Amino acid sequence: TRTSLYQNPAYLEAAPFAQMTLDSIMAADPTNPTVEPVPYTGIQFVAIPEFQGMATAIGQQFSAALAGQTTAEQALASAQALATREMTRGGYIK
């Protein structure tokens, strides 16, 4: 994220939540990204080999929902199944 956006007066006027968002971004700790311990680092991007392929496939599910080709519920269920399958294959969950 480019933090310069949060210094743009027009954006700040249009987005009253901007300061809270910037504060959250700046406080995020990629080495400790979740409440419970996890075997990876990263916030939005997770530094594991499987991430790019999973993110692409999950993004396609969400795009299909936005295009009306599936429901949001179906897209979420498919995305969860895909993530669970890939994390199990990768040995991250048993």
Stockholm file with secondary structure:
# STOCKHOLM 1.0

chainA/1-94         TRTSLYQNPAYLEAAPFAQMTLDSIMAADPTNPTVEPVPYTGIQFVAIPEFQGMATAIGQQFSAALAGQTTAEQALASAQALATREMTRGGYIK
#=GR chainA/1-94 SS CCGGGGGCHHHHHHCTTHHHHHHHHHHCCTTSCSSSCCSSCCSSSCCSTTHHHHHHHHHHHHHHHHTTSSCHHHHHHHHHHHHHHHHHHTTSCC
#=GC SS_cons        CCGGGGGCHHHHHHCTTHHHHHHHHHHCCTTSCSSSCCSSCCSSSCCSTTHHHHHHHHHHHHHHHHTTSSCHHHHHHHHHHHHHHHHHHTTSCC
//
